[in-house]
Amino acid sequence: MNKELSLILLSKLQDAPWISRTSGVVQVVNRVIDTGDGTFVTKRVPLAAYATSQDCGGTQADMIPDSSYKGMLYFEDGGVTAPVKARTGWQYTSKLRLVCWLNTQLITGDDSTLLSARVITDIATRLSGNPFSNTPFSRIAVSISNIPMQDATIFSKYDYSETETQYLMAPYEYFALDLSVTYIIAGSCVNEVVAIS
């Protein structure tokens, strides 16, 4: 459910002027990389199954910071609580982490120390207006439950090379937002699951 839900939330952020590459929920995959000296290393990278950037070259793309982008945004899956019976169906609460990386020079033209605060506020504004519906989800309500400390642990699930970790220092900024999303799925919206013979 979180993959579909992340794409619904992404649709509310899609036209933000400070991002040029986005994805719904990413998955951690192992990539074998040729080091150029006859050896190979395995790296864990975030892979977008639903990349939206036109220059990703397909439906799947690594979501690794790159100086050619203004900004990059994706979601990580934090699980879903057990459903609770609601009047019109079942209520769920999803935990999603929104990860955002910004290239200040392509957005503001300088090292703007307030850029993260402005973008976080823009995201909060775009995701407000609760509740809203998007079939089969109804009464979707999004809240920011936590803003983790802005340090490299945000990317600790992944193996970035030294070349890639330079994008975690000025003039680049990054942050994560832990989202709590409640919604209802009505029983009438769920089609019977039929197995193919």
Stockholm file with secondary structure:
# STOCKHOLM 1.0

chainA/1-197         MNKELSLILLSKLQDAPWISRTSGVVQVVNRVIDTGDGTFVTKRVPLAAYATSQDCGGTQADMIPDSSYKGMLYFEDGGVTAPVKARTGWQYTSKLRLVCWLNTQLITGDDSTLLSARVITDIATRLSGNPFSNTPFSRIAVSISNIPMQDATIFSKYDYSETETQYLMAPYEYFALDLSVTYIIAGSCVNEVVAIS
#=GR chainA/1-197 SS CHHHHHHHHHHHHTTCTTCSEEEEEEEEEEEEEECSSSCEEEEEEEEESSCCCGGGCSSCEECCCCTTCSEEEEEEEEEECCCEEETTEEEEEEEEEEEEEEEHHHHTSSCCTTHHHHHHHHHHHHHCSCCEEETTEEEEEEEEEECCCSSGGGGTTSCCCHHHHGGGSTTEEEEEEEEEEEEEEEGGGSCCCCCCC
#=GC SS_cons         CHHHHHHHHHHHHTTCTTCSEEEEEEEEEEEEEECSSSCEEEEEEEEESSCCCGGGCSSCEECCCCTTCSEEEEEEEEEECCCEEETTEEEEEEEEEEEEEEEHHHHTSSCCTTHHHHHHHHHHHHHCSCCEEETTEEEEEEEEEECCCSSGGGGTTSCCCHHHHGGGSTTEEEEEEEEEEEEEEEGGGSCCCCCCC
//
